[in-house]
Amino acid sequence: MRWTHAAGRGLLVLLIVLTGYVTSGVQAREAGAGGRGPLTLATAGDLTGYLGPLLEGWNRAHPRERVTLVELPDSTDESRAQMITDLSGSGRGRFDVLNIDVNWTSEFAAAGWIRPLERSRFPLGTFLPPVVDTATYDGRLYAVPYVTNAGLLLYRKDILDKEGVAPPRTWAELEKYAETIAPEYGLDGYAGQFLPYEGLTVNAAEAVYSAGGTILGDEGARVTVDSAAAREGIGFLVRGVREGWIPREALTYKEEESKQAFQDGRLLFLRNWPYAYVAASQPGSRVAGRVGAVPLPGPDGPATSVLGGSNLAVSTHARHPDTAARLLAYLTGERVQRQVLTRGALPPVRADLYRDPGLIRRFPYLPTLRESVLAAAPRPKSARYDQVSLVVQAVVHDAMTGRQTPEAAVRRLARELDALTG
């Protein structure tokens, strides 16, 4: 009997040991499968070819956690559609990490397609402060800022110098110079991106923000656009077309068309992203060596630009989330962020790079861009941002083409956004 009890105790101990061994083995395998391993990173087309070499640096240092780059179409809309198809499917999907436009963060987070991240794992304190807000939704971090951007006012420095005037700081100055100086040199006055697409949403939001207004509040739950500030901002754009210092041709401009118009020497002033300054300053541009850049003007001084750029997010179904988080930290480190600028000509998110004398010599617009980013704001946050943007584009374009007054346009905008947000 004593032997039976002893054998039973021995068998029980053996079972516990074996069970613990099996359990720990399963946990180890699960930790390996869910923690570290190879990844796929999806991004819109890499036009400068800089991202592949950056990832090769990671792959050499992490041979068991290699990253495969998947380039989607250059078109923002097509890339977004392919990402959503992958993320919303019933299976695991192909993409682990996604390089997403900053205004997709709220939509992807609200839909449950990307996972919340631990703030402590990323150098958020080293970033330009406004960019972090583009990566949050409902008070949580859902992405890590990777590239930023803000609108600048490009101008013909040679012409303003000849006229003895400083670049405009206010809407009134911009209007005056666009009306009086531009025609003397056979130029159109001012243009932005006014075709009804995402660029018009950006231009309209900048005008509303700069006048002190907003479009949505409470993460898209509240419509706030029906205000005197919104009427003033949209009125500024409408007045430009009506009075002629914004050419009607600009109603067909996207980024590239507006850049080309400035680069060809047809515009005195242009609102665009920093890449347009770089392009206009290159040999072959008709205005090379004669271009300046300042923050966008507003009603009483520098305007509020809309933040552009992209964030890095981790799919909810990512195979190896720990590797994914470590990759995000790698891509936002100082060394790689420096290469984002020098190899990709893309504005980095790390604040210290905007004060680097060597980089400023190579990219003279950096101090101006830093000033613009620090004063910038995200586009309206909403889980239905794509539909919000379509409404803004349609209404503002109707106003700029003279179909509606600014007052009627703002009332319509509030009404349609109310119906959309429910």
N, C-alpha and C positions, 0 to 999 in steps of 0.2 A: 504493500500500500504506500509505504514511504517512497519506494522507487517510482511508483506510478505518479505520485504528487511531484516528485523531483523532475521526472520526465516531462510531466505536463508543464511545469514552470519553465523548463528548458525549451520546450517547444514554443511556448508563448513568447519567450525572449527572442527566440530565433525568428518567429513570425514578425515581431515588432521591428527587429533589425532589418529583415528582408523588406518589410513594408516601407520602412524609412528609406532604405536604399533605392527601392523602385520609385517612391515619391520624389526623392531628391533628384533622381535621374530624369523623371518627367519634367520637374520644375526647371532643371538645367536646360533640357531641350527646349522647353517653352521660353525660357529666358533668352536662349540663343535665337530662337525663331522670332521672338517678339522684340528683342533688344537690339542686337547688332548683326549686320549682314549687308549684302548688296542692295542698292537702291536704284530707282529710276527717277530722274528729274525731268519734268516737262516744262517747256518754255515756248513762248512765241518765237518766231524765227530770229536767230542771232545774226543780225545784219553785218556786224563787224567781225564776227568769228572769234571773239575774245573768250567766250565762256568755256569752250572745249579745253583750251590750254589750262585754264584755272582749275577745272575739274581733274585734269591729269595730275596736277600737283597733289590733290587729295588722293587720287588713286595710287600714286607711287608710295605715298606714306601709309595707305590703308588697303593693302592688296586683297584682304578678305571682306572689305566693305566698299567695293568699287561702285562708282556711280555711272550709270548709263544715261547719256543726254538724249532726250527726245525733243526734236524741234518741230513745233506745230506751225501752221501757216503764219505769215507775217500779219495778216489781218487780225485785229483785236477781236472782232466779233466771231470769226471762225475759230480762233484759238480758244476763246471762252466756251463756245459750243462743244468743242471736242473734249475739253476738260470736264464740263458738266456731264456729258454722256458717260465718261469714264467714272466720275465720282458717284453718279446717281444710279449706276447699274446695281443689279442684285449680287454680282460677284465681287471679288476683291479689287478688280481693276488693275490697270497697268502702272499707274502713276503713284509714286510714294511722296515725292516732294514736288511742289508746284510753284513756279514763278508767276505770280498773279498780279494783274493791275491793282493798284491800291484801292480802287473803288469797288472791287469784287469781294473784299474781305468780309464786309457785313453780310452780303448775300450768301456767301459760301458758309460762313459761320452759322447763320440762322437756319440754313438748310441741313446742318449737321454733317457737312461734307469734309470739313477740316477740324482738326482736334485743337483744344486749348493747349497753351504752352506754359511752362514754368518761367516766369520772368527772370528768376535768379540765374538761369542758364545762359543768358545772353547779355552782351555789354550795352544795354539800353541807355545807360547813363552817359555813354560816349557819343550818342547820336545827337543830331540837331533835334531839339525837343519836339517840334510839331510833327515830325515824321512818325513818332511812336503812336500818335492818335490814329493814324491811318490803319494801324495793325490791330486795333482793339474793337471789340463789339460787346455791348452789354456789360462793360466794366472788366472784361477779361481779354488777355492777350491771345490772339488766334493766329498771328503770323509775326514774322520778324522783318522790319524794314530792310531793304536791300539796295535799292536805287531810289533817289528822290528827284524832284524836278519842281520848278516854279516858272511861271511866265515872266518874261523880260520884255522891255520895250527896246527894240533895235531902232537906231536912227542913223541918218546920214550925218556923220560927224563933220565932214568937210563943209557941208552946206550950212549947218548951224554955226560953225566957227566963222564962216564968211559973213553970216548975218549978225554975228556978235551976240548970240543968245545962248543961254544954257539949255540943256535938254529939259523938256517939260516935266514938272512935278505934279501938276494938277490937270484935271480935265479941261479947265478953261484955257490953260496955256496950250495944251495939245490941240484943242479946237482952233485956237487963234493961229498957231503956226501951220496947221494942216490946211486952213482956209486961205492964208495969206502968203506964206513962204513957198509951199509946194507948187502952186501954179506958176510962180516966177521961174521955176526950173523945169517946167513941163512934167511935173510929177503928180501922182495921186497922193492924197494926204495920209490916210491911216487905214490899216487893214488888220483883221485878225482872222479867225477861222469861223466863218459865218454860214457855211453850208449846213443844212439840218442833219447833223451827226453829232457824235460825242464832243467834238471840238466846240460846237456852238453851246452846248451845255456848260462847258468850262468857261467860255467867254461870258456867258450870261451870268453864271454864278459869281465870277470875279466882279462883274459890274454891281450886282446886288450886294455882295459882301462888302465891297469898297464903300458903298453908300451907307453901310451900317446895318444892312438887313440880313435875313437868313431865308432859307427855303423850307427846310424841315427841321424839327426839333425832336428831342426824346427818341433818338435812334430811329427816326422815321415815323414815329407814331403820331406826331402832331404837325400839321401844316402851318407854317409861319410866314408864308410869302406875301400875304395881303397886307402890305405896309407902304408907307410913304417912301421908305428907302428902296424898296423893290421898284416902285414906280420911277424913282429918280434914276436908278441904275439902268433899267431897260430903256427909259427915256433917253439916256445918253447915247445908246446904240442906235435907237430909232432916229434921233435927231441927226446923227452923223450921216445916215443914208439920205434922209430928207434934204439936208442942206448941201450934200455933195462932197463933204470932206472924207466920207467913207465911200469909195466908188461902188457902184452897183455890182460890178464884176466880183467884188469881194464876197457877195452873197453866194458865190460858187466855190469859195476857197476852203480847202482843208490845209493841214500843215504844209504839205509839199508845195501846193499851188501858191500859197502866200509866201513861202520862203523863196520860191523861184521869182515871183514878182519883185521882191525886194532885191534879190541877188542880181536880177537883170537891170536894176536901176530905175524901177518904175514907181517906187514908193519912198516917201520921206520917213514914215514911221511904220513899224510892224510889231504887233504883239505875237510872240512865238516862244518856243522853248529854247534853251541854250544851244542845242544842236544847230539851229538856224544861224546863230552868230558864228559858230565854227565854220559852217559851210560858206557863209557870205565872206568870210575872211580868207578863204583859201585861194591860191593862184587859180585863175580861170574865172573867178567871180568878177563881174564888172564893177563891183564896189569894194574889192579887196583893199585893205588899208584905209578905208574911209568909213568904217562902221564903228559905232559906239553902242553901249548897252547900259541901261539904267533900270531900276525897279519901275514897274508899271505905275503910271500916275492915277490918282483918285480924285475925288471931289475937292479935297483940301490938302492933299499931300500924297505920299506914296500909297498905292492901293493894296488891297488884300488879294494876293494871287491864290489860285487853286493849286493844291499840291498834286503833282504828278508822280510818276515813278512806279515801282513794283515792290511787292512784299513776297517773302518766301513762306509758304504754308506747308503743313504736313497733312496728308490725307488721313481721314479717320481710319481707313483700312490699310495704312502703311504697314509693310511687312516687318520693318525694323525701326521702330520709332526712336530708340535711343541713338542709333546711327544718324537718323534723320535730324535729330536735335543737334547733334555734334556737327553735322555738316552745315547747318544753319549758322552755328557759332563760328565755324571756319570761314564761311563766305562773308561774314560781317566783321571779321577781324581786320586790324589795321593794314596788314600787308596785302591781303586780297582786295580790300576796299581801294587801296591805292592803285592796284592794277585794273579795277573796274573803271577808274577814271583814265589811266594812261593807256590802257589797251582797248577799252571799250568806248571811251569818250562819253561815259555816262556819269552823271553827278552822284557821288557817294553819299552815304548817310552819316558818316563819321565827321564830327564837328572839327576835329583838329586838322584835317586835310585842307580845309578852307583857309587856313592861316599859314600853310606851308609855303615859304618864299619860292622854292623851286617849282612847285606846282602852279603858283600864281604867275610866274614868268611864262610858263608854258600855256596856261589857261587863264588869260587876264580877267575873264568875267567871273572868276570864283568869288571874290569879295561881294560883288553885286548879287550874285546868285544866293550867297549865304544870307544877305540882308532880306532878299525876297522870300526865301524858305522860312526864315524866322518869323516873318509876318504873314505867312500863308495859312490857309485853312483847308481841310478836306472837302471833297464834294459831299452833297447831302447824303448822310448815312441812311440806308434803307435796305431791308431784306428783299425789296423789289426794285432795286436801283435801276435795272435795265429799263423798266417801264417808266419810272420817274424821269429818267433821262429823255426818253422818247417824247414825253409830254412837254418837257421844258423846250426841247428842240423845236417841236411843231409850233408851239405858242409864240416863242420869241421870233422865229423866222417869219411867221405871219405878221408880227408887229413890225419887223424891220422892212418887210416888203410893202408896208402901208395898208395891209388889210385890216389892222386893228390899231387903235390908239394904245399907248403904254398903259393907261388906266384900265381899258377894257381887257388888255392882255393879262394884267396882273389878276383881275377878278376871275378871268377864265382859268388862269393857271391855278389859283386857289381852289376853284370849283373842281377841276379835273384831278388835282392831287388829292383833294378830300375824298372823291369817289374811289380813287386808287388805293388809298391807305385804309379806307373803311372806317 
